[in-house]
Each structure stands twice: as C-alpha cells, then as structure tokens.
C-alpha cells in the first residue's frame, strides 16, 4: 500500500471528491478532521461510498450496496491461501513510497 503523507492526504481526498462530483455522486459528509479525514457520498443507484484516511495514513475505500434479495452462498471449496506475516501487526501499514503521495513537503 502506498504511504500517503499527512501533507498529501487533503490532496488525495480532493482528487477523489472532484471525480465523484463529476460522476454525479452526491456528497453526504465531508470530514475535515486532521487525524482522520474522510468523504462520504451516495450514487444515483443507491450505493454509499467512502474514502477514509485512518491511522498512519492507512486509506480505506468502503462501498455499501443498496438492498438486494437474500441468496445462499456456498462455502469456499478451498482454504484461504493468504497468510499474515507473523511479525506483522494485525492491521497492515502502508509500505510503498511514492515521490508525490509520500512526500513530506507541500
């Protein structure tokens, strides 16, 4: 995951905000909190989307779908293949440097 420095988080949210507005998403909440900035929007077909910057610049993109009919889902036929590094924290941290998004200057 890309490291998004504190100085670049507002820019990231701004880029996403402009794209969502061009896509006719309706902004429902804009949280300008210094530590956990976020934007929330809804689409014309009932989806709710959010971009949240959490601890240490961990960026989350969440989507909630509109109501759908319940359907049965079969259990997985094979076990999960991804494993968590035993030395890693439970929440993965950004670890990829970007000359722009990770920059500490303005």
Phi and psi in degrees as a GROMACS rama.xvg file:
@    title "Ramachandran Plot"
@    xaxis  label "Phi"
@    yaxis  label "Psi"
@TYPE xy
-75.4495  136.698  UNK-2
-75.6401  121.007  UNK-3
-109.349  108.37  UNK-4
-66.729  158.429  UNK-5
-55.9655  -34.8636  UNK-6
-71.2819  -20.0651  UNK-7
-103.923  -7.82126  UNK-8
-62.7995  -40.3467  UNK-9
-62.2161  -38.1581  UNK-10
-64.109  -42.4699  UNK-11
-61.8739  -47.3444  UNK-12
-62.995  -36.9237  UNK-13
-63.8662  -42.3219  UNK-14
-62.1013  -45.7791  UNK-15
-66.3058  -43.1942  UNK-16
-56.5136  -48.6495  UNK-17
-62.0407  -42.0646  UNK-18
-63.9621  -45.2246  UNK-19
-62.391  -41.3494  UNK-20
-64.2323  -41.2617  UNK-21
-62.6982  -28.6158  UNK-22
-87.9893  10.6294  UNK-23
65.5859  28.038  UNK-24
-77.3419  147.287  UNK-25
-100.489  119.527  UNK-26
-69.1023  127.638  UNK-27
-104.824  -34.7419  UNK-28
-148.309  136.031  UNK-29
-123.925  115.54  UNK-30
-104.386  110.512  UNK-31
-92.3298  21.8483  UNK-32
-55.6963  137.919  UNK-33
-63.3266  -42.4382  UNK-34
-85.2121  -35.3384  UNK-35
-136.337  70.9489  UNK-36
-71.3939  151.904  UNK-37
-160.636  157.004  UNK-38
-132.599  143.488  UNK-39
-128.99  141.782  UNK-40
-147.996  165.566  UNK-41
-126.928  148.631  UNK-42
-98.8107  165.044  UNK-43
-65.771  -21.9689  UNK-44
-99.2187  16.7093  UNK-45
94.8994  2.86624  UNK-46
-78.8692  147.132  UNK-47
-112.26  129.046  UNK-48
-124.633  150.646  UNK-49
-146.473  143.456  UNK-50
-122.359  118.439  UNK-51
-125.084  131.041  UNK-52
-103.263  115.407  UNK-53
-108.693  -153.651  UNK-54
-51.9738  131.255  UNK-55
58.1057  27.4634  UNK-56
80.402  13.3288  UNK-57
-65.5615  117.256  UNK-58
-98.1235  129.99  UNK-59
-116.065  135.127  UNK-60
-116.315  116.823  UNK-61
-115.669  143.508  UNK-62
-134.631  129.059  UNK-63
-111.278  129.832  UNK-64
-88.7302  156.275  UNK-65
-67.1352  170.375  UNK-66
-57.1107  139.031  UNK-67
-134.533  165.395  UNK-68
-71.152  141.473  UNK-69
-66.4222  138.052  UNK-70
-140.791  150.629  UNK-71
-75.3444  141.636  UNK-72
-122.44  126.432  UNK-73
-69.7432  149.538  UNK-74
-65.6397  151.918  UNK-75
-60.9093  138.999  UNK-76
-82.9812  -12.5534  UNK-77
-135.357  153.183  UNK-78
-72.1488  159.435  UNK-79
-62.0433  144.076  UNK-80
-104.153  -16.1434  UNK-81
-83.6873  136.842  UNK-82
-125.623  155.1  UNK-83
-89.1165  129.479  UNK-84
-56.5274  127.299  UNK-85
-60.0204  -24.0058  UNK-86
-89.9367  -4.71677  UNK-87
-82.9495  155.596  UNK-88
-73.8297  165.67  UNK-89
-65.6125  -32.312  UNK-90
-101.567  118.186  UNK-91
-61.032  143.208  UNK-92
-107.688  149.229  UNK-93
-58.4565  140.114  UNK-94
-142.27  8.36237  UNK-95
-110.5  124.447  UNK-96
-85.4622  134.358  UNK-97
-119.782  133.243  UNK-98
-57.1099  -32.6045  UNK-99
-91.3364  -61.4652  UNK-100
-66.213  -26.5171  UNK-101
-94.5224  -2.37847  UNK-102
-62.6585  140.675  UNK-103
-93.7544  -12.5152  UNK-104
-90.7185  169.814  UNK-105
